[in-house]
Amino acid sequence: MDFTAYEKLKNTIDKLSDKLEKKHKKHMKCKAGCDLCCMDYSIFPIEFFSIVEALNKQEDKPKINTGNDESSCIFLNNHTCEIYTERPTICRTHGLPLLYMNEENGWELSACELNFNEFDMEEFSEENTFPQDKFNSKLFLLNKEFIAKNKLTDYSEFDLIPIKELVNHIKI
């Protein structure tokens, strides 16, 4: 399976995320050990199978945490992400101020409750927030193309796969 376009999108997301982290460094409380956002999210098949391929190539396999509650990520061990390098898009942007369109077609801002607690929300703009919808749209289109190209008949472009399902696809 070819993940070139997805890898390019991940790199673009990482560059923007790094830029925003630097811009907001005095407000960002994210650091090793902070894991409030490490949940069992569901992700697009393109992300899922990219992670499967990458983890199956690694010699050091991630440790699975079966002791976490159902809503926590099974790859969270001792407040550390076991798949950090390969983590999905949603995990790459957590903690940043996210700008997205709400159900009423108005712009909404989402920011971690631990970050930006001493920040005037009026100071957020398109230049200092992550445009979540823009990247989610690109990811959706890449996923749709990926499903068609790889003839993944078990999935539609709207299907999401829980991260915990990775356990059934990686060789541990």
C-alpha positions in Angstrom: 0.0 0.0 0.0 1.3 3.5 -0.9 1.1 6.1 1.9 3.2 8.8 0.2 0.4 11.4 0.0 -0.6 10.6 3.6 3.0 11.0 4.8 3.2 14.3 3.0 0.1 15.5 4.8 1.4 14.3 8.1 4.6 16.3 7.5 2.6 19.4 6.7 0.5 19.0 9.8 3.6 18.5 12.0 5.3 21.6 10.6 2.3 23.8 11.3 1.8 22.2 14.7 5.4 22.9 15.6 5.1 26.5 14.4 1.9 27.0 16.5 3.5 25.3 19.5 6.4 27.8 19.3 4.1 30.7 18.8 2.0 29.7 21.9 4.9 28.2 24.0 4.2 30.3 27.1 0.6 29.0 27.2 1.2 25.4 26.1 1.4 23.0 29.1 1.7 19.9 27.0 4.7 17.9 27.9 5.7 14.3 28.6 3.3 12.8 31.1 0.3 15.0 30.0 -2.2 12.5 28.7 -5.7 13.9 29.3 -6.4 13.7 25.5 -5.1 10.2 25.0 -8.4 8.5 24.2 -9.4 5.5 22.1 -10.2 7.6 19.1 -11.4 6.2 15.8 -9.4 7.0 12.7 -9.7 6.7 8.9 -8.5 3.5 7.2 -5.6 5.3 5.6 -4.3 6.3 9.0 -5.1 2.9 10.5 -3.3 0.9 7.8 -0.3 3.3 7.7 0.2 2.8 11.4 -0.2 -1.0 11.0 2.5 -1.0 8.2 4.9 1.1 10.2 4.4 -0.8 13.5 4.9 -4.1 11.7 8.2 -2.9 10.3 9.5 -1.9 13.8 11.6 -4.3 15.8 10.5 -2.9 19.1 6.8 -3.5 19.2 4.5 -1.2 21.3 3.4 -2.4 24.7 -0.3 -2.8 25.0 -2.0 -1.5 28.1 -5.0 -3.6 28.9 -5.3 -2.0 32.3 -6.6 1.3 31.0 -10.3 2.1 31.2 -12.2 1.5 27.9 -12.1 5.2 26.9 -8.3 5.5 27.2 -5.8 4.6 24.5 -4.4 1.1 24.8 -1.0 2.5 23.6 -0.7 4.8 26.7 1.7 3.3 29.2 3.0 5.2 32.2 1.8 8.5 30.7 3.8 7.8 27.5 2.5 7.1 24.0 3.9 3.8 22.6 3.1 4.8 19.0 4.0 8.5 19.3 6.0 8.6 16.0 3.2 7.0 14.1 0.3 8.6 16.0 -2.8 9.6 14.0 -3.7 13.2 13.0 -6.0 13.8 15.9 -3.2 13.1 18.3 -0.8 15.3 16.4 -2.9 18.4 16.9 -4.1 18.0 20.5 -3.4 20.8 22.8 -3.3 23.4 20.0 -6.0 26.0 19.5 -8.2 24.3 16.8 -10.5 26.3 14.6 -13.4 24.5 13.0 -16.9 25.0 11.6 -19.7 24.1 14.0 -23.1 22.7 13.1 -24.6 26.2 12.8 -21.9 27.0 10.1 -20.1 29.4 12.5 -16.5 29.2 13.5 -15.7 27.6 16.8 -12.5 27.4 18.7 -11.4 24.5 20.8 -8.4 24.6 23.1 -7.1 22.3 25.8 -8.4 23.2 29.3 -4.9 23.0 30.6 -3.5 25.3 27.9 -4.5 28.9 27.3 -6.1 29.4 30.7 -4.4 32.8 31.0 -5.1 33.8 27.4 -7.6 36.2 26.0 -9.7 34.1 23.6 -10.3 37.2 21.5 -6.6 37.1 20.5 -7.1 33.9 18.5 -7.1 34.4 14.7 -6.7 32.3 11.6 -2.9 33.0 11.8 -2.5 31.5 15.3 -4.9 28.6 15.2 -4.9 25.2 13.5 -7.4 25.1 10.7 -8.8 21.7 11.6 -11.5 21.5 8.9 -9.0 22.2 6.1 -6.8 19.3 7.1 -9.7 17.0 7.9 -11.0 17.6 4.4 -7.7 16.8 2.9 -7.4 13.7 5.0 -11.0 12.6 4.0 -10.2 12.9 0.3 -6.9 11.0 0.7 -8.8 8.3 2.6 -11.5 8.1 -0.1 -8.8 7.7 -2.8 -6.9 5.1 -0.6 -10.0 3.0 -0.1 -10.8 3.0 -3.9 -7.2 2.4 -5.0 -6.7 -0.5 -2.6 -10.2 -2.0 -3.2 -11.0 -2.0 0.6 -14.6 -3.2 0.1 -15.1 -3.5 3.9 -14.8 0.2 4.3 -16.6 3.3 3.0 -15.0 6.8 3.0 -17.1 7.5 6.1 -15.9 4.6 8.2 -13.6 5.1 11.1 -11.7 2.3 12.9 -11.0 2.4 16.7 -7.3 2.7 17.5 -7.6 -0.3 19.8 -8.3 -2.4 16.7 -4.6 -2.0 15.7 -3.8 -4.8 18.2 -5.6 -7.2 15.8 -3.3 -6.2 12.9 0.1 -5.7 14.3 2.5 -8.6 14.9 3.5 -8.5 18.5 
